[in-house]
């Protein structure tokens, strides 16, 4: 789909969006996409919901039951505690220049919908996976567009090479140079406000925030 081997180059945000749309269009029984907002530069913010076909056909009931388990539902219905699917939320690329995480998101959704993958099929019987493939699209594209414009035909791993000397302000932050990983509580940025609103409608049991670790 991408036209190159995953990991051999950085994928711009629009291609990530296109791939997630492609997967959802070809896995409609097990994947649902939701755009939850836009960045300051107009890039879409997306969530993908992945589970078994049975769970996906009952996804709103699963969400409401999970809010009852967290004692946050407005109705008085008793929560169903036995055999309720776990909610796992995976967040990628909050720091735009930690670019491998969105590439990993592409591989993750592929693994979850791969019909030949018996392990993930079993996991999805009792799990709803929510993937945010890129929390910070503006920062990611700032970095990816810069990197792709200066990298040579063969990548150079030396830290002193030009492709590893990112100019200010770099891709870590969003359009207004805020570090979105420091904005979960204060929610001063539009990306954070839109994301946390939806997060509170799900209250996952597990949240994973993917980063890169420097050497």
BAFI-3210 file (N, C-alpha, C; in Angstrom, 3 decimals, decimal comma, padded with zeros to 6 digits):
// residues 215
n [1|2|3|4|5|6|7|8|9|10|11|12|13|14|15|16|17|18|19|20|21|22|23|24|25|26|27|28|29|30|31|32|33|34|35|36|37|38|39|40|41|42|43|44|45|46|47|48|49|50|51|52|53|54|55|56|57|58|59|60|61|62|63|64|65|66|67|68|69|70|71|72|73|74|75|76|77|78|79|80|81|82|83|84|85|86|87|88|89|90|91|92|93|94|95|96|97|98|99|100|101|102|103|104|105|106|107|108|109|110|111|112|113|114|115|116|117|118|119|120|121|122|123|124|125|126|127|128|129|130|131|132|133|134|135|136|137|138|139|140|141|142|143|144|145|146|147|148|149|150|151|152|153|154|155|156|157|158|159|160|161|162|163|164|165|166|167|168|169|170|171|172|173|174|175|176|177|178|179|180|181|182|183|184|185|186|187|188|189|190|191|192|193|194|195|196|197|198|199|200|201|202|203|204|205|206|207|208|209|210|211|212|213|214|215]
n.u [000,828|001,923|004,061|006,688|009,014|007,949|009,363|011,616|011,574|010,249|006,782|004,516|001,904|-000,576|-000,543|-000,617|-003,191|-004,611|-004,000|-005,184|-007,857|-008,109|-007,776|-010,004|-012,075|-011,852|-012,244|-014,718|-016,370|-014,877|-013,412|-013,633|-013,529|-013,014|-013,093|-011,881|-011,274|-009,394|-006,098|-004,239|-003,267|-005,025|-004,985|-006,364|-007,440|-007,474|-009,179|-008,980|-011,069|-010,870|-011,922|-013,436|-015,909|-018,354|-018,106|-017,797|-020,254|-021,674|-020,669|-021,296|-022,796|-020,833|-019,098|-020,738|-021,193|-018,620|-018,266|-020,117|-018,855|-016,761|-018,095|-019,153|-021,261|-024,326|-026,775|-028,690|-028,311|-027,115|-023,707|-022,356|-020,210|-018,911|-017,142|-016,878|-015,432|-012,009|-010,722|-008,348|-006,183|-004,151|-001,673|000,073|003,012|003,080|005,161|006,387|008,803|009,587|009,406|009,118|007,006|004,446|004,834|004,939|002,287|000,964|001,824|000,729|-002,116|-002,371|-001,520|-003,575|-005,835|-005,164|-006,127|-004,900|-003,634|-003,782|-003,425|-004,033|-006,703|-007,827|-007,241|-008,853|-011,383|-011,968|-011,226|-011,222|-009,518|-008,201|-006,810|-004,819|-003,260|-001,548|-000,893|000,137|000,065|000,907|003,452|004,740|004,652|006,146|008,663|009,036|008,790|010,992|013,110|012,851|013,516|016,232|017,645|019,940|020,276|021,003|020,573|022,276|023,724|025,368|025,628|026,500|025,821|024,037|021,299|020,584|020,633|018,512|016,838|015,917|012,426|012,215|010,492|009,229|007,204|003,822|001,909|001,980|004,281|004,054|004,679|002,959|002,866|003,069|000,669|-001,548|-002,959|-003,489|-004,520|-004,284|-004,070|-005,518|-005,455|-005,191|-007,523|-009,578|-008,930|-008,899|-011,512|-012,874|-011,503|-012,386|-014,906|-014,597|-012,752|-010,425|-009,038|-006,377|-003,784|-001,429|001,355|003,279|006,754|010,036|013,254|016,136|019,626]
n.v [-001,205|001,266|001,551|001,179|-000,575|-001,007|001,069|001,641|004,214|007,391|007,821|010,117|012,042|012,078|009,716|007,838|008,289|007,598|004,873|003,827|004,389|002,721|000,164|000,131|000,254|-002,207|-003,959|-003,860|-005,110|-005,445|-003,187|000,215|003,607|006,832|010,263|012,542|015,173|018,090|019,324|022,383|023,039|021,875|019,112|015,811|014,244|011,019|008,055|004,553|001,812|-001,456|-004,764|-008,000|-009,186|-009,654|-008,133|-005,582|-005,154|-004,552|-002,312|000,195|-000,493|-001,836|000,280|001,907|000,149|-000,030|002,548|002,409|000,523|002,089|003,809|006,131|006,509|008,091|006,909|004,541|001,880|-001,389|-002,380|-004,841|-007,202|-009,619|-011,182|-008,847|-006,962|-005,921|-002,596|-001,208|001,361|002,790|005,104|007,039|008,810|011,358|013,086|014,693|014,219|011,744|009,472|006,766|005,612|006,064|004,628|002,135|002,001|001,556|-001,039|-002,307|-002,122|-003,573|-006,127|-006,710|-006,995|-008,931|-011,790|-014,243|-014,303|-015,930|-015,465|-012,730|-012,732|-014,247|-012,607|-010,386|-011,240|-010,721|-008,120|-004,648|-002,690|000,494|002,701|005,493|006,808|008,964|011,460|013,969|015,298|017,669|018,305|015,908|015,870|018,175|017,347|014,973|015,898|017,617|015,785|013,912|015,598|016,023|013,671|011,207|008,887|006,574|005,893|007,506|006,460|007,843|010,095|012,669|013,314|015,158|014,559|013,962|016,278|018,150|021,165|024,077|024,792|022,098|018,877|018,023|019,357|020,793|022,833|025,327|025,116|023,740|021,153|018,363|016,175|017,195|018,248|016,897|017,215|020,020|020,817|022,893|022,983|022,503|019,921|018,305|018,877|017,946|015,239|014,285|014,659|012,627|010,438|010,374|009,463|006,801|005,664|003,758|000,618|000,161|002,221|003,079|004,991|005,750|006,169|007,215|006,202|007,923|007,344]
n.w [000,000|000,813|-000,900|-000,310|001,793|005,104|007,533|006,071|005,235|006,320|006,904|005,623|007,238|005,847|004,395|006,413|007,410|005,078|004,912|007,244|006,671|004,459|005,622|007,343|005,467|004,295|006,335|007,638|009,491|011,753|012,301|013,102|012,217|013,638|013,361|015,548|015,701|014,626|013,854|014,517|012,029|010,350|009,977|010,161|013,200|014,345|015,497|015,690|016,160|017,141|017,213|017,871|015,528|016,805|019,150|018,014|016,865|019,037|020,209|021,387|023,621|025,032|025,592|027,249|029,347|030,342|031,365|033,435|035,041|035,891|037,472|036,343|034,664|033,692|033,876|035,866|035,593|036,367|036,171|033,915|034,956|034,502|031,902|030,446|027,869|027,927|027,700|025,674|025,041|022,660|022,144|019,810|018,801|020,144|020,487|017,813|016,414|017,215|015,446|014,796|016,095|014,916|012,595|013,745|014,560|012,158|011,607|013,785|013,543|011,210|012,094|013,860|012,240|010,467|008,928|009,071|011,471|014,256|016,959|017,510|016,807|018,842|021,050|020,495|021,025|023,648|024,038|023,355|021,187|020,938|018,734|018,445|015,917|015,549|017,609|017,347|014,599|013,209|014,212|013,569|010,713|010,225|011,020|009,447|006,783|006,693|007,194|005,063|003,014|003,159|003,622|002,436|-000,371|000,851|004,192|006,887|009,776|011,533|014,195|013,819|011,285|008,739|008,600|011,169|012,557|013,437|012,670|014,673|015,178|015,471|015,389|017,671|019,077|018,891|016,550|017,834|019,249|021,661|023,969|023,682|025,328|027,807|028,328|029,119|031,533|031,761|029,313|027,348|024,653|021,393|020,314|022,581|024,084|022,424|022,265|024,973|025,753|024,327|025,304|027,957|027,546|027,251|029,106|029,365|030,547|030,162|029,092|026,675|025,946|023,386|022,879|021,739|022,872|023,587|022,818]
ca.u [000,000|002,761|005,001|008,030|009,017|007,731|010,598|012,708|011,485|009,169|005,496|003,816|000,653|-001,718|-000,503|-001,086|-004,656|-005,103|-003,898|-006,211|-009,119|-008,070|-008,016|-011,391|-012,954|-011,733|-012,468|-015,805|-016,997|-013,990|-012,712|-014,400|-012,735|-013,713|-012,299|-012,299|-010,935|-008,374|-005,000|-004,222|-002,957|-006,096|-004,818|-007,366|-007,082|-008,263|-009,129|-009,460|-011,584|-010,691|-012,295|-014,114|-017,148|-019,417|-017,927|-018,004|-021,693|-022,244|-019,613|-021,820|-023,149|-019,564|-018,616|-021,566|-020,932|-017,329|-018,482|-020,777|-017,824|-015,970|-019,026|-019,236|-022,451|-025,407|-027,943|-028,600|-028,214|-025,987|-022,733|-022,084|-018,802|-018,333|-016,926|-016,852|-014,134|-011,084|-010,513|-006,920|-006,006|-002,755|-001,418|001,344|003,617|002,792|006,316|006,376|010,064|009,786|008,558|008,924|005,786|003,335|005,112|004,510|000,818|000,577|002,050|-000,167|-003,465|-002,262|-001,471|-004,868|-006,865|-004,635|-006,974|-004,073|-003,026|-004,706|-003,255|-004,799|-008,131|-008,222|-007,196|-009,939|-012,648|-012,245|-010,538|-011,430|-008,290|-008,387|-005,515|-004,629|-001,992|-000,670|-001,459|000,722|000,337|001,621|004,859|005,282|004,900|007,248|009,906|009,140|009,055|012,391|014,013|012,795|014,100|017,693|018,291|020,513|019,703|021,295|020,551|023,562|023,445|026,256|024,867|026,958|025,378|023,056|019,933|020,337|020,814|017,227|016,856|014,858|012,045|012,103|009,151|008,732|006,034|002,738|002,006|002,320|005,500|003,749|004,932|001,640|002,982|002,977|-000,604|-002,654|-003,739|-003,908|-005,329|-004,254|-003,971|-006,724|-005,324|-005,425|-008,927|-010,408|-008,597|-009,284|-012,978|-013,272|-010,900|-013,255|-016,114|-014,251|-012,058|-009,802|-008,294|-004,945|-003,373|-000,005|001,799|004,512|007,841|011,373|014,221|017,443|020,782]
ca.v [000,000|002,450|001,636|000,934|-001,448|-000,251|001,310|002,055|005,665|007,894|007,945|011,371|011,823|011,798|008,305|007,098|008,415|006,813|003,441|003,487|004,363|001,515|-000,987|000,176|-000,052|-003,626|-004,749|-003,083|-005,817|-005,483|-001,910|001,444|004,828|008,031|011,479|013,239|016,576|018,542|020,092|023,796|023,133|021,241|017,671|015,079|013,417|009,813|006,861|003,295|000,864|-002,790|-005,872|-009,052|-008,742|-009,662|-006,959|-004,346|-004,977|-004,174|-001,464|001,259|-001,126|-002,096|001,568|002,329|-000,755|000,333|003,733|001,972|-000,099|003,183|004,625|007,424|006,579|008,903|006,074|003,761|000,458|-002,077|-002,834|-006,265|-007,330|-010,850|-011,288|-007,542|-006,789|-004,891|-001,493|-000,885|002,567|002,919|006,450|007,087|010,001|012,628|013,890|014,509|013,721|010,354|009,096|005,334|005,113|006,000|003,482|000,967|001,965|000,909|-002,477|-002,826|-002,351|-004,687|-007,381|-006,962|-007,376|-010,010|-012,973|-015,423|-014,153|-016,570|-014,889|-011,490|-013,062|-014,669|-011,434|-009,451|-011,759|-010,141|-006,830|-003,594|-001,918|001,830|003,192|006,862|006,593|010,129|012,508|015,252|015,275|018,853|018,124|014,781|016,264|019,129|016,567|014,038|016,656|018,055|014,645|013,365|016,555|016,104|012,367|010,677|007,643|005,589|006,554|007,568|006,344|008,671|011,158|013,975|013,540|016,233|014,092|013,859|017,603|018,791|022,598|024,600|024,293|020,650|018,312|017,485|020,080|021,023|024,064|026,453|024,741|023,136|019,722|017,806|015,198|017,955|018,974|016,004|017,748|021,413|020,850|024,221|022,855|021,963|018,461|017,680|019,024|017,047|013,849|013,922|014,572|011,290|009,486|010,283|008,728|005,393|005,298|002,440|000,022|000,239|003,236|003,016|006,215|005,282|007,125|006,684|006,452|008,283|006,555]
ca.w [000,000|000,945|-002,012|000,202|002,959|006,334|008,255|005,189|005,164|007,157|006,230|005,946|007,959|004,971|004,028|007,588|007,365|003,949|005,214|008,229|005,929|003,625|006,493|007,805|004,339|003,966|007,555|008,228|010,608|012,920|012,459|012,933|012,342|014,098|013,422|016,760|015,650|013,683|014,422|014,133|010,603|009,595|009,774|010,949|014,346|014,142|016,326|015,114|017,140|016,574|018,088|017,130|014,887|017,816|020,007|017,269|016,648|020,337|020,749|022,249|024,899|025,726|026,103|028,368|030,464|030,921|032,190|034,662|035,875|036,462|038,253|035,681|033,814|034,251|034,171|037,100|035,273|037,002|035,172|033,722|035,301|033,966|030,450|029,787|027,208|028,391|026,763|025,573|024,206|022,246|021,640|019,107|018,189|020,806|020,093|016,363|015,861|017,633|014,318|014,591|016,731|013,953|011,725|014,517|014,553|010,902|011,752|014,821|013,017|010,258|012,841|014,493|011,265|009,630|009,120|009,342|012,795|015,196|018,295|017,671|016,743|020,186|021,930|020,215|021,545|024,972|024,118|022,367|021,036|020,363|018,267|017,957|015,208|015,594|018,450|016,968|013,154|012,720|014,540|012,800|009,324|010,213|011,071|008,318|005,560|006,752|007,075|003,709|002,072|003,242|003,761|001,200|-000,886|001,888|005,495|007,583|011,208|012,351|014,841|013,350|009,914|008,608|008,809|012,606|013,148|013,159|013,011|015,561|016,494|015,467|015,259|018,938|019,571|017,938|015,762|018,708|019,976|022,949|024,119|024,004|026,412|029,055|028,250|029,449|032,643|031,586|028,088|026,751|023,205|020,769|020,165|023,885|024,489|021,614|022,588|026,341|025,792|023,885|026,245|029,123|027,169|027,190|030,336|029,168|031,654|029,830|028,117|026,358|025,283|022,765|022,693|021,464|023,936|023,026|023,235]
c.u [000,869|003,691|006,446|007,915|008,873|009,040|011,749|012,704|010,322|007,919|004,845|002,431|-000,496|-001,734|-000,908|-002,615|-005,231|-005,066|-004,962|-007,595|-009,217|-008,391|-009,476|-012,363|-012,958|-011,927|-013,636|-016,450|-016,166|-013,276|-013,687|-013,464|-013,611|-012,742|-012,783|-011,914|-009,941|-007,291|-005,138|-003,971|-003,936|-005,928|-005,792|-006,727|-008,029|-008,129|-009,624|-009,881|-011,540|-011,096|-012,900|-015,392|-018,289|-019,312|-018,234|-019,483|-022,393|-021,389|-020,139|-022,241|-021,901|-019,018|-019,418|-021,350|-019,612|-017,442|-019,202|-019,779|-016,963|-016,808|-019,159|-020,475|-023,542|-026,651|-027,676|-028,501|-026,983|-024,999|-022,655|-020,589|-018,157|-018,277|-017,022|-015,484|-013,296|-010,920|-009,034|-006,757|-004,520|-002,546|-000,013|001,724|003,137|003,941|006,570|007,649|010,463|008,953|008,310|007,592|004,596|003,558|004,686|002,994|000,305|000,712|001,094|-001,561|-003,454|-002,292|-002,832|-005,932|-006,420|-005,405|-006,172|-003,435|-003,992|-004,604|-004,123|-006,297|-008,654|-008,250|-008,430|-011,307|-012,992|-011,571|-011,043|-010,162|-008,629|-007,010|-005,643|-003,273|-001,031|-001,355|-001,045|001,070|001,127|003,110|005,488|005,600|006,012|008,583|010,084|009,455|010,489|013,328|014,039|013,423|015,624|018,388|018,814|019,829|019,897|021,368|021,913|023,307|024,321|025,506|025,300|026,495|024,230|021,642|019,590|020,500|019,597|017,270|015,730|013,647|011,921|010,663|008,544|007,381|004,972|002,939|002,467|003,509|005,229|004,107|003,621|001,703|002,993|001,609|-001,800|-003,557|-004,304|-004,760|-005,426|-004,334|-005,188|-006,646|-005,682|-006,894|-009,825|-010,172|-009,131|-010,796|-013,438|-012,709|-011,813|-014,584|-015,868|-013,608|-011,419|-009,118|-006,777|-004,749|-001,872|000,354|003,191|005,497|009,058|012,286|015,579|018,554|021,626]
c.v [001,265|002,643|001,474|000,058|-000,607|-000,146|001,758|003,564|006,108|008,149|009,271|011,082|011,461|010,340|007,414|007,112|007,551|005,320|003,022|003,463|003,110|000,276|-001,019|-000,197|-001,529|-004,540|-004,146|-003,772|-005,728|-004,164|-000,763|002,630|005,967|009,203|012,283|014,707|016,883|019,287|021,557|023,984|022,345|019,766|016,908|014,309|012,226|008,831|005,681|002,383|-000,517|-003,831|-006,975|-008,497|-008,688|-008,438|-005,660|-004,093|-004,488|-003,107|-000,379|000,704|-001,427|-000,803|002,001|001,433|-000,406|001,594|003,381|001,307|000,956|004,123|006,037|007,568|007,378|008,070|005,239|002,266|-000,148|-002,537|-004,347|-006,468|-008,562|-010,795|-009,949|-007,356|-005,702|-003,841|-001,106|000,260|002,735|004,270|006,526|008,514|011,312|013,605|013,645|013,966|012,372|009,490|007,602|004,854|005,068|004,902|002,187|000,850|001,294|-000,603|-003,097|-003,092|-003,473|-006,020|-007,726|-007,414|-008,512|-011,300|-014,230|-015,385|-014,682|-015,965|-013,644|-011,751|-013,498|-013,483|-010,559|-009,975|-011,121|-008,779|-005,905|-002,752|-000,601|002,364|004,647|006,860|007,764|011,251|013,894|015,282|016,479|018,735|016,999|015,203|017,304|018,385|015,699|014,773|017,173|016,890|014,101|014,309|016,569|014,743|011,897|009,395|006,513|006,312|006,451|007,522|007,227|009,871|012,544|014,274|014,536|015,782|013,910|015,199|018,467|020,269|022,961|025,014|022,782|020,185|017,825|018,077|020,237|022,361|025,256|026,154|024,329|021,649|019,082|016,750|015,876|018,641|018,096|016,597|019,135|021,605|022,261|024,168|022,135|020,448|017,757|017,740|018,067|015,585|013,450|013,840|013,164|010,214|009,282|009,610|007,219|004,889|003,904|001,933|000,150|001,358|003,144|004,228|005,932|006,430|006,415|007,059|006,747|007,410|007,348]
c.w [000,000|-000,250|-001,592|001,443|004,215|007,103|007,390|004,958|006,046|006,318|006,597|006,512|007,030|004,537|005,194|007,623|006,245|004,251|006,219|007,572|005,065|004,459|006,940|006,691|004,007|005,174|008,332|009,425|011,880|013,190|012,218|013,129|012,828|014,064|014,616|016,769|014,558|014,449|014,004|012,646|009,737|009,314|010,664|012,097|014,356|015,292|015,500|016,259|016,491|017,607|017,229|016,521|015,894|018,714|019,270|016,995|017,915|021,016|021,678|023,599|025,719|026,334|027,340|029,582|031,149|031,779|033,493|035,614|036,563|037,315|037,676|034,801|034,507|034,551|035,428|036,845|035,933|035,931|035,101|033,932|034,705|032,443|029,720|029,137|027,870|027,299|026,815|024,586|023,931|021,580|021,040|018,728|018,801|020,592|018,610|015,778|016,452|016,686|014,168|015,152|015,777|012,922|012,433|014,556|013,282|011,007|012,763|014,262|011,983|010,994|013,433|013,502|010,351|009,907|009,440|010,728|013,853|016,592|018,474|017,587|018,111|021,138|021,756|020,641|022,887|025,166|023,018|022,345|020,340|020,002|017,839|017,246|015,260|016,384|017,956|015,468|012,644|013,003|013,749|011,372|009,218|010,185|009,834|007,022|005,535|006,496|005,655|002,688|002,097|003,345|002,408|000,763|000,108|003,217|006,170|009,085|012,090|012,909|014,374|011,925|009,884|008,961|010,288|013,318|012,787|013,553|013,974|014,716|016,559|015,411|016,553|019,313|018,495|017,221|016,609|019,620|021,417|022,889|024,581|025,092|027,784|029,182|028,604|030,536|032,339|030,333|027,509|025,234|022,631|020,603|021,473|024,275|023,719|021,993|023,963|026,488|025,406|024,807|027,459|028,809|027,114|028,476|030,231|030,437|031,434|028,822|027,936|025,511|024,711|022,501|022,117|022,617|023,303|023,575|024,223]
res [x|x|x|x|x|x|x|x|x|x|x|x|x|x|x|x|x|x|x|x|x|x|x|x|x|x|x|x|x|x|x|x|x|x|x|x|x|x|x|x|x|x|x|x|x|x|x|x|x|x|x|x|x|x|x|x|x|x|x|x|x|x|x|x|x|x|x|x|x|x|x|x|x|x|x|x|x|x|x|x|x|x|x|x|x|x|x|x|x|x|x|x|x|x|x|x|x|x|x|x|x|x|x|x|x|x|x|x|x|x|x|x|x|x|x|x|x|x|x|x|x|x|x|x|x|x|x|x|x|x|x|x|x|x|x|x|x|x|x|x|x|x|x|x|x|x|x|x|x|x|x|x|x|x|x|x|x|x|x|x|x|x|x|x|x|x|x|x|x|x|x|x|x|x|x|x|x|x|x|x|x|x|x|x|x|x|x|x|x|x|x|x|x|x|x|x|x|x|x|x|x|x|x|x|x|x|x|x|x|x|x|x|x|x|x]
***
